[in-house]
Amino acid sequence: MEDWDACEAGDPAALRKMREYNERDVLLGESLYLYLRPWDKSHPNMGLYYETSTPRCKNCGSTDLVIDEIDTVETTANSYFCWVCVNCGANGRTPVSARYGTDKLDREENKDKRLALMR
């Protein structure tokens, strides 16, 4: 508390000391945040900030993903390929269904199947 009182009084040595402390504190806090970010359920989806159809990591926005085309995540409506981000280590699923393929032609060919599943 004495250091903060000295800062309020304008003591240059106390101000220097607090500045050095806070710079290290911010850098350590940032590295801890980046380390824990993949497990944060409430973290915003960083992949939504890019206007592209390329799959992106939900935690860091990276396109450096390893997609596992054997392992899938099943929902009540679809199945999706799983991926791991090389940049931050987060896990996720592709935004495109594994069941109907990724290109437009394949999606058009399977339109009747999708409509039948929706009924």
N, C-alpha and C positions, 0 to 999 in steps of 0.2 A: 504494500500500500504506500510505503514511503516513496517508491519509485514513481508511482502515479501522481502523488502529491508534488514531487519535484518536477514532473512533466508539466503539470498545470501551472507551476510557478515559472516555467520557461527555462529550466536548467538544461543547457546543451548536452551535458554528459548523460543525463537521465533520458533525454529525448533520443540520443543516439542508441543507448542501450535498449530502449523499448522498440525502436525501429528495427534493429537487428533481430530481436526476439520475435517480433511480429512477422518479419520476412520469412524466417525459418518456420514459424508456426503455420503460415499460409502454405508454404511449399509442402510441408509434412501433411497438412490437412488435405491438400489436393491429391497427393499420392495415395493417401488412405482412401479417399473418395473413389479414385479411379480403380483401386484394387477391389473395393467392396461393391462397386456399381453393378457387376453382372448378377448379383444376388438380390438387388433392391427391386421388390415387386412394384413399388410405386414410382419408379423412375420413368420419366417421359420416354416415349418411343422415338429415338433419334433418327430412325430410318424414315419417319414420316416427313422430315424436313427437307427431303430431296425429291425432286420431281423426276422420277425415273421408274421404269418397270424392273430394273435390276434388283435382285434381293439384297437387302442391306441389314446390317446388324441393328437390332432394336436398342442396344445400349450405347454404341459408339458411332454408328452410321457407316462403318467400314463395309466394303464390298469383298473383302478378303475372307470369304467363308468357305469352309469345307462342308460340302453337301453330301450327306449319306443317302444314296438312292435306294438303299435296302431297308433301312430303319425308317418307319413312318409314324406320324402322330395321327390317331384316329379321332374324329369328332362324329357327332350324329349325322352330319351332312357330307363330310368329305374325309379324305386322308391327305396328309401333307408330308413332304420330305423333311427330315431333321437336318440341322446344320450346327456347326461350331464356328465361332468367330476366331480367326487366327490372331487378330489384333488385341482383343480384350478377354477372350475365353468364354464369352457368353454362349448359351445354347438357345435355339429357337426353331422355328419351322418356316418353310418357304411360304410366300403369300399366294402361290399358285397351287392348285390341287394336283396331287400326284396321280389321282385317278383319271383325269382327263387330259393330261399332257400340258405342255407349256406354250405351244405355238397356237396361233389363231386358227389354222386349218384344222388341227386336231380338236380344238374346242368346238368348231362348227360341226365336225363329223359326229361328235358325241352329244350334240344339242338334244336329240330325242331321248337319249339315255338320261340326261340330266332332268329333263321335263318329267320323265316317267318316275324318277326318284322323288321328285317334289310332290307328286300326287299322293 
